[in-house]
Amino acid sequence: MNVLLIAPTALDNKGNPITQRRLYLPGLTLPMLAAVTPSFVNLKIVYETVDKIPFDQHWDLVGLTGMGSGIYRAWQIGDTFRSKGIKAVLGGIGASLLDIQESLKHCDTIVLGEAEDLWPQIINDAKEGNLKQVYHAQFPPDINNLPAPRLDLLERNKLGLWRPVQISRGCPHSCNFCSVSTYYSRSYRKQPIENVIRNVRAAKKTGSKFIAFIDDNIGVDFNYSKDLWEALIPEKIIWISQCSLHIADRPDMLELAHQSGCRLLSFGIETTSEASLENIGKSFNNPKKYSESIALIKSHGIDVSTEMMIGLDGDDNSVYQNTYDFIMNNHISTPRIHIFTPIPGTPIYEELEKENRIVHRNFNLYSGGNVVFKPRKLNMEDLQRNYWKLYKELFKLKSIWSRTSRNEASLGPIMRAFVIGVNFHYRNHIKNGICPGIV
């Protein structure tokens, strides 16, 4: 049985698939599904960002995953395979949160929720010709018994520096804009530390000691993290991840994180506006302490990346200059900014829909770089124009130099080169109207 698993790329502003020479951070969905695929299957995995999709080969089943605007490209790919009489299965966060009937126009089967327990059944049903329209994970897979992802199936010559490893799933916070919080039903599950170490060692065998923990909020459980980071010290890795600024309340944890190899953390600070934070259910963030927290984290040798949004209900025309000043004054080495995008299935999307403020339902526009709703205090056209103007200002050569040359985190040469490389990668995307970070 021949099975093809595809991670679609995003589309540029002309509707063309975005491709690159390197896959800078592979997603784990395909390697995880490969790990639970029955042995009788002849399996191929494709990351469209760096691979050509083998449309003209024979496949008994094609599996597609889609997150964010990637769901739109997944629909296109599903249409192509179905036109050839090949069954297409679609899963992932996008498929789980969007209207099922919309996706069933483009595929034969929808998988709702985490797929590890369902995938072997789907394979067997397809083999027997009994594929169902909908498979729904009634319970999440036991995180204590997840297998190691098949990173060995990735082509090393197409990979960048980082290898993905997952420690936990979900986040204990309930921010009303967050698709992760909605998808995982506001739960937070941690893998046994011995399994994390197993997966780190498997990742290192693929030729890199640089590990990206693709968790949504690493370090939120200090007791667990203490034990994990102590266990990581002998592994001699360099790692990055996403985190909450609450870690700045524990300098001892910052010190231990650095000892274990942490060199960069990304923080979803979202905005410097307290009114906007309250509106999105993230009032536990404290803008008055942002600069102090960032300086403390950097003083422990850990660089800081930030995720911010503009267009929130508390934002007025001052948001552009305020965001620019904050990023430049704090020397944020790799800033990412998104136009606030209400994700279907989240509480804030439902709220805006009731207020008749959703103006676009073309999900290819839901990339974080397009205005798809009516802002409360900002003009839609002005927000769209000023978003790209802000990004271009932040990624002028003199701005990159100012943010990175005076960075207080004492990074080694490889990490410093990585940070500079990311800046020029983002700069190139901004020039081409591509929202940085989507590929």
LINDAMO-V376952 format. One record per backbone hydrogen bond with DSSP energy under -0.5 kcal/mol. NH is the residue of the N-H (numbers start at 1). CO is the residue of the C=O. If there is no record, write none. Layout:
NH_CO, NH_CO
//
This chain:
3_1, 3_42, 4_61, 5_44, 6_63, 7_46, 8_6, 8_65, 12_16, 15_12, 18_10, 19_17, 20_49, 23_158, 24_22, 32_28, 33_29, 34_30, 35_31, 36_32, 36_33, 37_34, 41_38, 42_1, 43_41, 44_3, 46_5, 48_7, 48_46, 50_47, 51_47, 55_53, 57_54, 60_2, 61_2, 62_87, 63_4, 64_89, 65_6, 66_91, 70_67, 71_68, 72_69, 73_69, 74_70, 75_71, 76_72, 77_73, 78_74, 79_75, 80_76, 81_77, 82_78, 83_79, 84_80, 84_81, 85_82, 86_81, 89_62, 90_109, 91_64, 94_66, 95_66, 96_92, 97_93, 98_94, 103_99, 104_100, 105_102, 106_103, 107_103, 108_88, 109_88, 110_133, 111_90, 112_110, 112_135, 113_111, 118_115, 119_115, 120_116, 122_118, 123_119, 124_120, 125_121, 126_122, 127_123, 128_124, 129_125, 129_126, 130_125, 135_110, 137_112, 137_135, 138_136, 143_141, 145_142, 146_143, 150_31, 151_149, 153_150, 154_151, 156_154, 158_155, 159_156, 160_23, 162_24, 163_210, 165_212, 169_189, 171_187, 176_280, 177_280, 178_175, 182_178, 183_179, 184_180, 185_182, 186_181, 187_184, 189_169, 191_167, 195_192, 196_192, 197_193, 198_194, 199_195, 200_196, 201_197, 202_198, 203_199, 204_200, 205_201, 206_203, 207_204, 208_203, 211_209, 211_238, 212_163, 213_211, 213_240, 214_165, 214_212, 218_242, 220_217, 222_220, 225_221, 226_222, 227_223, 228_224, 229_225, 230_226, 231_227, 232_228, 233_229, 235_232, 236_232, 236_233, 238_209, 239_261, 240_211, 241_264, 242_215, 243_266, 244_218, 247_244, 248_245, 249_246, 250_247, 253_250, 254_250, 255_251, 256_252, 257_253, 258_254, 259_255, 260_256, 261_258, 262_257, 263_239, 264_239, 265_303, 266_241, 267_305, 268_243, 269_267, 270_307, 271_269, 274_272, 277_273, 278_274, 279_275, 280_276, 281_278, 282_277, 285_282, 287_285, 289_286, 290_287, 293_289, 294_290, 295_291, 296_292, 297_293, 298_294, 299_295, 300_296, 300_297, 301_298, 302_297, 303_263, 303_301, 305_265, 306_334, 307_267, 308_336, 309_270, 310_338, 315_312, 319_316, 320_317, 322_318, 323_319, 324_320, 325_321, 326_322, 327_323, 328_324, 329_325, 330_326, 331_328, 332_327, 333_304, 333_331, 334_304, 335_332, 336_306, 338_308, 339_368, 340_310, 343_341, 346_343, 348_176, 350_346, 351_347, 352_348, 353_349, 354_350, 355_351, 356_353, 357_352, 359_357, 359_372, 360_372, 363_361, 365_362, 366_363, 367_365, 368_365, 372_370, 374_357, 375_373, 383_379, 384_380, 385_381, 386_382, 387_383, 388_384, 389_385, 390_386, 391_387, 392_388, 393_389, 394_390, 395_391, 396_393, 400_396, 401_397, 402_398, 403_399, 404_400, 405_401, 406_402, 407_404, 411_409, 416_412, 417_413, 418_414, 419_415, 420_416, 421_417, 422_418, 423_419, 424_420, 425_421, 426_422, 427_423, 428_424, 429_425, 430_426, 431_427, 432_428, 432_429, 433_430, 434_429, 438_435
//
